[in-house]
């Protein structure tokens, strides 16, 4: 039975082979089968890849948002605090930060005389060596907290940074940023100008650094890492303030004692003169 089946199959196979166009039709049929198999296998792989890619994209987007936030903080911590003026301009300091323990010549440079009174400087005044206008730039990357115009100090821009730190830019002739804008270090904030309160400084920028509301000496942090400012101990600043306050109280007490002493001397002199007058009248 099996032999008859094989003989019949061979007979039919040989008969088909002899027909014209048999082999081309066979090759086309095989190629169609192979292409169909390849097509469906690639489609399945493509679908799997798309799903994996979508998952990776969602995950990468979440990571990207997280990384951007992390990158901002890391970038700021690694920044070196720079002068708040166009780096192409040669600058000089004309008014220093007031430090009661500073040298005598520095103390003279750290007070402003206005309206018959001396005021201690809470920052520094920077100007171009040729006394020309220049661009005022962000000393540290941050966010514009406030922009205001003061009749004595000119236009003012205040930037806020991480860890309770703010930078303060005054005596601006004009401003180039808007409130709540994110600014990068070195980005232009405005142009230096003159103001009424610091008229003797000419065209300049008044620059301050505050940490948790306390002013610190900007010159101590120029070209220093931002992290040094973050790690600054507020206790030491409070102690300095307390020493300055005690010095002021002592000076006031000394002045009062000196005035009392002068008044006593005057009273004694007046009494002495009265006695002399009495003696003269008796004579």
C-alpha positions as CSV (number, residue, x, y, z in Angstrom):
1,X,0.0,0.0,0.0
2,X,2.8,2.3,0.9
3,X,4.7,1.5,-2.2
4,X,1.7,2.2,-4.4
5,X,1.3,5.6,-2.8
6,X,4.9,6.5,-3.3
7,X,4.8,5.4,-6.9
8,X,1.7,7.4,-7.5
9,X,3.3,10.5,-5.9
10,X,6.4,10.2,-8.1
11,X,4.3,9.7,-11.2
12,X,2.3,12.9,-10.5
13,X,5.4,14.8,-9.5
14,X,7.2,13.9,-12.7
15,X,4.2,14.8,-14.7
16,X,3.9,18.3,-13.0
17,X,7.6,18.9,-13.6
18,X,7.3,18.3,-17.2
19,X,4.6,21.0,-17.5
20,X,5.7,24.4,-18.8
21,X,6.0,27.1,-16.0
22,X,6.0,24.6,-13.1
23,X,9.3,25.6,-11.5
24,X,8.7,29.4,-11.8
25,X,5.3,29.0,-10.1
26,X,7.0,26.8,-7.4
27,X,9.6,29.5,-6.8
28,X,7.0,32.2,-6.6
29,X,4.9,30.3,-4.2
30,X,7.8,29.5,-1.9
31,X,8.9,33.2,-2.0
32,X,5.4,34.3,-1.1
33,X,5.3,32.0,1.9
34,X,8.8,33.2,3.1
35,X,7.9,36.9,2.7
36,X,4.6,36.4,4.6
37,X,6.4,34.7,7.5
38,X,9.1,37.4,7.6
39,X,6.5,40.2,7.4
40,X,4.4,39.0,10.4
41,X,7.5,38.2,12.5
42,X,8.9,41.8,11.9
43,X,5.5,43.3,12.7
44,X,5.4,41.5,16.0
45,X,9.0,42.6,16.9
46,X,8.2,46.2,15.9
47,X,5.2,46.2,18.2
48,X,7.3,44.9,21.1
49,X,10.0,47.5,20.4
50,X,7.4,50.4,20.3
51,X,6.0,49.4,23.6
52,X,9.5,49.2,25.2
53,X,10.4,52.5,23.6
54,X,7.3,54.2,25.0
55,X,8.0,52.9,28.4
56,X,11.6,54.0,28.2
57,X,10.5,57.5,26.9
58,X,8.1,58.0,29.8
59,X,10.7,56.9,32.3
60,X,13.4,59.0,30.6
61,X,11.1,62.1,30.7
62,X,10.5,61.6,34.4
63,X,14.2,61.3,34.9
64,X,14.9,64.3,32.8
65,X,12.6,66.5,34.9
66,X,14.2,65.2,38.0
67,X,17.7,65.5,36.6
68,X,17.0,69.1,35.5
69,X,16.0,70.1,39.0
70,X,19.0,68.3,40.4
71,X,21.3,69.9,37.8
72,X,20.1,73.4,38.7
73,X,21.1,73.0,42.3
74,X,24.4,71.3,41.5
75,X,25.2,73.9,38.9
76,X,24.6,76.8,41.3
77,X,26.6,75.1,44.0
78,X,29.6,74.8,41.6
79,X,29.4,78.4,40.4
80,X,32.2,80.8,41.3
81,X,30.6,84.1,42.5
82,X,31.6,86.8,39.9
83,X,31.6,90.5,39.8
84,X,28.2,91.9,38.8
85,X,29.6,93.7,35.8
86,X,30.5,92.9,32.2
87,X,33.8,90.9,32.4
88,X,35.1,92.8,29.4
89,X,35.1,96.0,31.5
90,X,38.0,96.9,33.7
91,X,36.4,97.8,37.0
92,X,37.4,99.2,40.4
93,X,35.8,99.4,43.9
94,X,35.0,102.9,45.0
95,X,33.0,102.1,48.1
96,X,33.6,99.1,50.4
97,X,31.5,97.1,52.8
98,X,31.4,98.7,56.2
99,X,33.4,96.6,58.7
100,X,33.9,98.1,62.2
101,X,37.0,96.0,62.6
102,X,38.5,97.1,59.2
103,X,41.5,99.3,58.6
104,X,41.1,103.0,58.9
105,X,41.5,103.7,55.2
106,X,38.8,101.1,54.4
107,X,36.5,102.6,57.0
108,X,36.8,105.9,55.2
109,X,35.8,104.1,51.9
110,X,32.8,102.4,53.5
111,X,30.7,105.3,54.5
112,X,28.5,107.6,52.4
113,X,27.9,111.3,53.3
114,X,24.3,112.4,52.5
115,X,22.2,115.2,53.8
116,X,24.7,116.1,56.5
117,X,24.9,112.5,57.8
118,X,27.2,109.5,57.4
119,X,25.7,106.1,56.4
120,X,27.4,102.7,56.6
121,X,27.7,100.9,53.3
122,X,25.9,97.5,53.3
123,X,27.6,96.5,50.0
124,X,30.2,97.7,47.5
125,X,30.2,100.2,44.7
126,X,31.8,99.1,41.5
127,X,32.5,101.3,38.5
128,X,34.5,101.2,35.2
129,X,38.0,102.6,35.3
130,X,37.1,105.0,32.5
131,X,33.9,106.2,34.3
132,X,31.7,105.0,31.4
133,X,28.4,103.0,31.6
134,X,28.6,99.2,31.6
135,X,26.3,96.2,31.7
136,X,25.3,94.9,35.1
137,X,25.1,91.1,35.1
138,X,24.0,88.4,37.5
139,X,26.8,87.4,39.9
140,X,25.0,84.1,40.5
141,X,22.3,82.2,38.7
142,X,18.9,82.8,40.2
143,X,15.4,84.1,39.9
144,X,14.3,87.7,39.7
145,X,12.4,88.3,43.0
146,X,11.7,92.0,42.7
147,X,12.3,95.1,40.5
148,X,11.7,98.5,41.8
149,X,12.6,102.2,41.3
150,X,13.9,104.2,44.3
151,X,14.1,108.0,44.1
152,X,17.5,108.0,45.9
153,X,19.0,104.7,44.8
154,X,17.8,104.4,41.2
155,X,16.4,101.2,39.7
156,X,16.9,98.1,41.8
157,X,16.9,94.4,40.9
158,X,16.8,91.7,43.6
159,X,17.7,88.0,42.8
160,X,16.9,85.1,45.0
161,X,19.0,82.0,45.2
162,X,19.0,78.7,47.1
163,X,19.6,78.5,50.9
164,X,18.1,81.9,51.8
165,X,20.6,83.9,49.7
166,X,19.8,87.0,47.8
167,X,21.8,89.4,45.7
168,X,20.9,93.1,45.4
169,X,21.8,95.4,42.4
170,X,21.1,99.1,42.7
171,X,21.9,102.4,40.9
172,X,20.7,101.0,37.5
173,X,19.9,103.4,34.8
174,X,17.6,100.8,33.2
175,X,16.7,97.2,33.7
176,X,16.6,94.3,31.1
177,X,14.8,91.6,33.0
178,X,11.3,90.9,34.4
179,X,10.1,89.7,37.8
180,X,10.0,85.9,38.2
181,X,12.4,85.4,35.3
182,X,15.1,82.7,35.7
183,X,18.5,84.3,34.9
184,X,21.9,82.6,34.4
185,X,25.1,83.8,35.8
186,X,26.6,86.5,33.6
187,X,23.2,87.4,32.1
188,X,22.5,91.1,31.7
189,X,20.2,92.7,34.3
190,X,20.5,96.3,33.3
191,X,22.9,99.1,32.8
192,X,24.9,101.0,35.5
193,X,23.9,104.6,36.2
194,X,24.0,107.4,38.8
195,X,21.9,108.0,41.8
196,X,21.2,110.8,44.3
197,X,22.3,108.9,47.4
198,X,25.7,107.9,46.1
199,X,26.3,110.9,43.9
200,X,30.1,110.9,44.5
201,X,30.4,107.4,43.0
202,X,29.3,108.6,39.6
203,X,28.2,105.8,37.2
204,X,28.4,102.6,39.2
205,X,26.5,99.6,40.5
206,X,25.7,99.2,44.2
207,X,26.0,95.4,45.0
208,X,25.0,93.5,48.1
209,X,24.8,89.9,49.2
210,X,22.3,88.9,51.9
211,X,22.1,85.5,53.7
212,X,18.8,85.0,55.6
213,X,18.4,88.8,55.7
214,X,21.9,89.6,57.0
215,X,24.3,91.5,54.8
216,X,27.7,90.0,54.1
217,X,30.9,91.4,52.6
218,X,30.7,90.7,48.8
219,X,34.5,91.1,48.5
220,X,35.0,88.1,50.7
221,X,33.2,85.9,48.2
222,X,34.1,87.2,44.8
223,X,35.8,84.3,42.8
224,X,34.8,81.9,45.6
225,X,32.5,78.9,45.2
226,X,28.8,79.6,45.9
227,X,29.0,76.7,48.4
228,X,31.3,78.8,50.6
229,X,28.5,81.3,51.0
230,X,26.0,78.5,51.7
231,X,28.2,77.1,54.5
232,X,28.8,80.6,56.0
233,X,27.9,80.5,59.7
234,X,25.3,83.0,60.7
235,X,26.4,82.8,64.3
236,X,29.7,84.4,63.4
237,X,27.8,87.2,61.6
238,X,25.5,87.7,64.6
239,X,28.6,87.9,66.9
240,X,30.1,90.5,64.6
241,X,26.9,92.5,64.7
242,X,26.8,92.2,68.5
243,X,30.4,93.5,68.8
244,X,29.7,96.4,66.5
245,X,26.6,97.2,68.5
246,X,28.6,97.1,71.8
247,X,31.3,99.3,70.2
248,X,28.6,101.8,69.3
249,X,27.1,101.7,72.7
250,X,30.5,102.2,74.3
251,X,31.3,105.1,72.1
252,X,27.9,106.7,73.0
253,X,28.6,106.2,76.7
254,X,32.1,107.7,76.3
255,X,30.5,110.7,74.5
256,X,27.9,111.1,77.2
257,X,30.6,110.9,79.9
258,X,32.7,113.4,78.1
259,X,29.8,115.8,77.8
260,X,29.0,115.4,81.5
261,X,32.6,116.1,82.4
262,X,32.6,119.2,80.2
263,X,29.4,120.4,81.9
264,X,30.9,119.8,85.4
265,X,34.0,121.8,84.4
266,X,31.9,124.6,83.1
267,X,29.9,124.7,86.4
268,X,33.1,124.7,88.4
269,X,34.5,127.6,86.3
270,X,31.3,129.5,86.7
271,X,31.4,129.0,90.4
272,X,35.0,130.1,90.5
273,X,34.3,133.2,88.6
274,X,31.4,134.1,91.0
275,X,33.7,133.7,94.0
276,X,36.3,135.9,92.4
277,X,33.6,138.6,91.7
278,X,32.6,138.4,95.4
279,X,36.1,138.9,96.5
280,X,36.6,141.8,94.2
281,X,33.4,143.5,95.5
282,X,34.5,143.0,99.1
283,X,37.9,144.5,98.3
